[in-house]
Amino acid sequence: MIKNIKNEMYKLWKGRRLGIFLLILLVTCIAMGVLVRSIQIKGFFEKEVIDSMIGGNFPTQVLGVIADIVLPVLATLFVTFLVTDEAESGSLKLPLLCGQSREKLIVAKAVAVLIGAMALMAVTYISSNIVAAVFWGSDSVAAALFPNAVIFAESYFALAGWSMIVLFASLFVKNSGSMVGIAVIVLVIGCILSSASPQIAKYEVMYYLKAFVSMVVLDRTLAMAVCGGTVVAFLAMATLKFRALQIQK
């Protein structure tokens, strides 16, 4: 299994998708740091507003901007690269012809996607803290390192749940462009539902993509149950579906 996971991770890295996405997040952190610093210098907002955006608060500001659309779309692209694109090209069938079990193959792809999603979170966390320390000093950044790490970790569980939903859906949608388009539509609908009816939305994982960083009062037990349950349930369904999937090419 470890060898299978390494193989899937190598595909992500060799395909440059992982490296490019991490670079995008690094550039995003730097650009947001420059923007917020410029706003601070020019005094466009009240001091209280600016204080909530700088120093130790900067990493959560960055996460708040990218948590509900950008990160889920990047995770979706991991899935399309490892599943949808391979199904289209016919390479998905090659490991099966070599005797690899379907269960191990889909689980390895799922773990690779989860590791990729974790890398997205980790690079955002590290980059945003470095940018904050450069622009506003290390004192406030150091004081907020642990609380921010908890927020990023909690948000990762929501991203992991979303990734497994996409993995399951990718076994039905045969085109990468269609898969990304459907994902974006679902994410937008999820954002609208979260704003319009949070009491209902809190029972679906998309709500928690941004809820942890939004500082809203949350039932942590319910949140972890929803996120963890989504990962387990959709990974199990993806495994069952992949076992029965007819691969044409």
C-alpha positions as CSV (number, residue, x, y, z in Angstrom):
1,M,0.0,0.0,0.0
2,I,2.8,2.4,0.9
3,K,4.4,1.8,-2.6
4,N,1.0,2.6,-4.2
5,I,0.6,5.8,-2.3
6,K,4.2,6.9,-3.2
7,N,3.4,6.2,-6.8
8,E,0.3,8.4,-6.8
9,M,2.1,11.2,-5.0
10,Y,4.9,10.9,-7.6
11,K,2.2,11.4,-10.3
12,L,1.1,14.6,-8.6
13,W,4.6,15.9,-8.3
14,K,5.8,14.8,-11.8
15,G,2.7,16.3,-13.3
16,R,3.7,19.6,-11.7
17,R,0.2,20.1,-10.4
18,L,1.2,19.9,-6.8
19,G,4.2,22.2,-7.2
20,I,2.3,24.8,-9.2
21,F,-0.6,24.9,-6.7
22,L,1.8,25.3,-3.8
23,L,3.5,28.2,-5.7
24,I,0.2,29.8,-6.4
25,L,-0.6,29.7,-2.7
26,L,2.8,31.2,-1.8
27,V,2.3,34.0,-4.3
28,T,-1.2,34.6,-3.0
29,C,0.1,35.0,0.6
30,I,2.7,37.5,-0.5
31,A,0.3,39.5,-2.6
32,M,-2.2,39.7,0.2
33,G,0.5,40.8,2.6
34,V,1.5,43.6,0.2
35,L,-2.1,44.6,-0.2
36,V,-2.9,44.6,3.6
37,R,0.3,46.5,4.3
38,S,-0.6,49.1,1.7
39,I,-4.1,49.4,3.2
40,Q,-2.5,49.9,6.7
41,I,-0.1,52.5,5.5
42,K,-2.7,54.5,3.6
43,G,-5.2,54.2,6.4
44,F,-8.2,53.2,4.2
45,F,-10.0,51.5,7.1
46,E,-10.5,52.1,10.8
47,K,-7.7,51.0,13.1
48,E,-9.8,48.2,14.6
49,V,-10.5,46.8,11.1
50,I,-6.8,47.0,10.2
51,D,-5.7,45.4,13.5
52,S,-7.9,42.4,12.7
53,M,-6.0,41.9,9.4
54,I,-2.4,42.2,10.4
55,G,0.2,40.4,12.6
56,G,-1.1,37.2,14.1
57,N,-4.5,37.7,12.5
58,F,-3.1,37.7,8.9
59,P,-2.9,33.9,8.4
60,T,-6.6,33.4,9.3
61,Q,-7.4,36.4,6.9
62,V,-5.6,34.5,4.1
63,L,-7.4,31.3,4.9
64,G,-10.7,33.1,5.1
65,V,-10.2,34.3,1.5
66,I,-9.3,31.0,0.0
67,A,-11.0,28.4,2.2
68,D,-14.4,28.0,0.6
69,I,-13.5,28.2,-3.1
70,V,-9.8,28.2,-4.0
71,L,-8.7,25.3,-1.8
72,P,-11.6,23.0,-2.7
73,V,-11.1,23.7,-6.4
74,L,-7.4,22.9,-6.1
75,A,-8.2,19.7,-4.2
76,T,-10.8,18.9,-7.0
77,L,-8.0,19.3,-9.6
78,F,-5.9,16.7,-7.7
79,V,-8.8,14.2,-8.0
80,T,-9.4,14.9,-11.7
81,F,-5.6,14.4,-12.4
82,L,-5.4,11.1,-10.6
83,V,-8.8,9.7,-11.5
84,T,-10.7,11.4,-14.3
85,D,-7.8,12.2,-16.6
86,E,-6.4,8.6,-16.2
87,A,-9.9,7.2,-17.0
88,E,-10.0,9.3,-20.1
89,S,-6.5,8.4,-21.3
90,G,-6.9,4.7,-20.4
91,S,-4.0,4.6,-17.9
92,L,-6.3,3.9,-15.0
93,K,-6.7,0.4,-16.3
94,L,-2.9,-0.4,-16.5
95,P,-2.4,-1.1,-12.7
96,L,-5.4,-3.4,-12.8
97,L,-4.0,-5.3,-15.7
98,C,-0.8,-5.8,-13.7
99,G,-2.7,-7.4,-10.9
100,Q,-3.2,-4.5,-8.5
101,S,-6.4,-4.7,-6.5
102,R,-9.1,-2.1,-7.2
103,E,-9.5,-1.4,-3.4
104,K,-5.8,-0.7,-3.0
105,L,-5.7,1.5,-6.1
106,I,-8.6,3.7,-5.1
107,V,-7.5,4.0,-1.5
108,A,-4.0,5.0,-2.6
109,K,-5.4,7.7,-4.8
110,A,-7.6,8.9,-1.9
111,V,-4.6,9.1,0.5
112,A,-2.6,10.9,-2.2
113,V,-5.4,13.5,-2.6
114,L,-5.6,13.9,1.2
115,I,-1.8,14.4,1.5
116,G,-2.0,16.9,-1.3
117,A,-4.8,18.8,0.5
118,M,-2.7,18.7,3.6
119,A,0.2,20.2,1.7
120,L,-2.1,23.0,0.5
121,M,-3.0,23.8,4.1
122,A,0.5,23.5,5.4
123,V,2.1,25.8,2.7
124,T,-0.7,28.4,3.3
125,Y,-0.1,28.3,7.0
126,I,3.7,28.5,6.8
127,S,3.8,31.2,4.0
128,S,1.2,33.4,5.7
129,N,3.0,33.3,9.0
130,I,6.3,34.2,7.3
131,V,4.7,37.0,5.4
132,A,3.1,38.3,8.6
133,A,6.4,38.2,10.5
134,V,8.2,40.1,7.7
135,F,5.6,42.9,7.5
136,W,4.5,43.2,11.1
137,G,7.2,41.6,13.3
138,S,7.4,38.2,14.9
139,D,5.9,38.9,18.4
140,S,2.2,38.8,17.5
141,V,2.8,36.1,15.0
142,A,4.5,33.9,17.5
143,A,1.7,34.4,20.0
144,A,-0.9,33.3,17.5
145,L,0.9,30.3,16.0
146,F,-0.9,27.6,18.0
147,P,-4.4,29.1,17.8
148,N,-4.0,29.5,14.1
149,A,-2.6,26.0,13.7
150,V,-5.7,24.7,15.3
151,I,-7.9,26.6,12.9
152,F,-6.0,25.4,9.9
153,A,-6.1,21.8,11.2
154,E,-9.9,22.0,11.7
155,S,-10.3,23.5,8.3
156,Y,-8.2,20.7,6.8
157,F,-10.8,18.1,8.0
158,A,-13.5,20.0,6.1
159,L,-11.3,20.1,3.0
160,A,-10.6,16.3,3.4
161,G,-14.3,15.7,3.5
162,W,-14.9,17.7,0.4
163,S,-12.0,15.8,-1.4
164,M,-13.7,12.5,-0.7
165,I,-17.0,13.7,-2.1
166,V,-15.2,14.8,-5.3
167,L,-13.4,11.4,-5.4
168,F,-16.7,9.6,-5.3
169,A,-18.3,12.0,-7.9
170,S,-15.3,11.6,-10.2
171,L,-16.3,7.9,-10.7
172,F,-19.5,9.0,-12.4
173,V,-18.3,12.1,-14.3
174,K,-16.0,11.2,-17.1
175,N,-14.7,14.6,-18.1
176,S,-12.3,16.7,-16.1
177,G,-13.8,20.0,-17.2
178,S,-17.3,18.9,-16.3
179,M,-16.1,17.7,-12.9
180,V,-14.5,21.0,-12.1
181,G,-17.6,22.9,-13.4
182,I,-19.9,20.8,-11.2
183,A,-17.6,21.3,-8.2
184,V,-17.6,25.1,-8.6
185,I,-21.4,25.1,-8.9
186,V,-21.8,23.0,-5.8
187,L,-19.4,25.2,-3.8
188,V,-21.2,28.3,-4.8
189,I,-24.5,26.8,-3.8
190,G,-22.9,25.7,-0.5
191,C,-21.7,29.2,0.2
192,I,-25.3,30.6,-0.5
193,L,-26.8,27.9,1.8
194,S,-24.3,28.6,4.5
195,S,-25.2,32.3,4.5
196,A,-28.9,31.8,4.1
197,S,-29.5,28.9,6.4
198,P,-26.6,28.0,8.7
199,Q,-28.7,25.8,10.9
200,I,-29.3,23.5,8.0
201,A,-25.8,24.0,6.4
202,K,-24.0,22.9,9.6
203,Y,-24.9,19.3,8.8
204,E,-22.9,19.3,5.5
205,V,-19.2,19.5,5.2
206,M,-19.0,22.5,2.9
207,Y,-20.2,24.7,5.7
208,Y,-17.1,24.0,7.6
209,L,-14.7,25.0,4.9
210,K,-15.0,28.5,6.2
211,A,-16.9,28.2,9.4
212,F,-13.8,27.4,11.5
213,V,-11.9,30.5,10.3
214,S,-15.0,32.7,10.5
215,M,-14.9,32.6,14.3
216,V,-18.5,31.6,14.5
217,V,-19.7,29.7,17.6
218,L,-19.5,26.0,16.6
219,D,-20.4,22.7,18.1
220,R,-17.0,21.1,17.7
221,T,-18.3,17.6,18.3
222,L,-20.8,18.0,15.5
223,A,-18.3,19.6,13.2
224,M,-15.8,16.8,13.6
225,A,-18.5,14.2,13.3
226,V,-19.7,15.8,10.0
227,C,-16.2,16.2,8.6
228,G,-14.9,12.8,9.7
229,G,-18.1,11.0,8.8
230,T,-18.0,12.5,5.3
231,V,-14.4,11.3,4.8
232,V,-15.2,7.7,5.9
233,A,-18.6,7.5,4.2
234,F,-17.6,8.8,0.8
235,L,-14.3,6.9,0.8
236,A,-16.2,3.7,1.5
237,M,-18.7,4.5,-1.3
238,A,-15.9,5.4,-3.7
239,T,-14.3,2.0,-2.9
240,L,-17.5,0.1,-3.5
241,K,-18.2,2.1,-6.7
242,F,-14.7,1.5,-8.1
243,R,-14.9,-2.2,-7.4
244,A,-18.0,-2.3,-9.7
245,L,-16.8,0.3,-12.2
246,Q,-16.6,-0.8,-15.9
247,I,-13.4,0.8,-17.2
248,Q,-13.9,1.0,-21.0
249,K,-10.3,1.9,-22.2
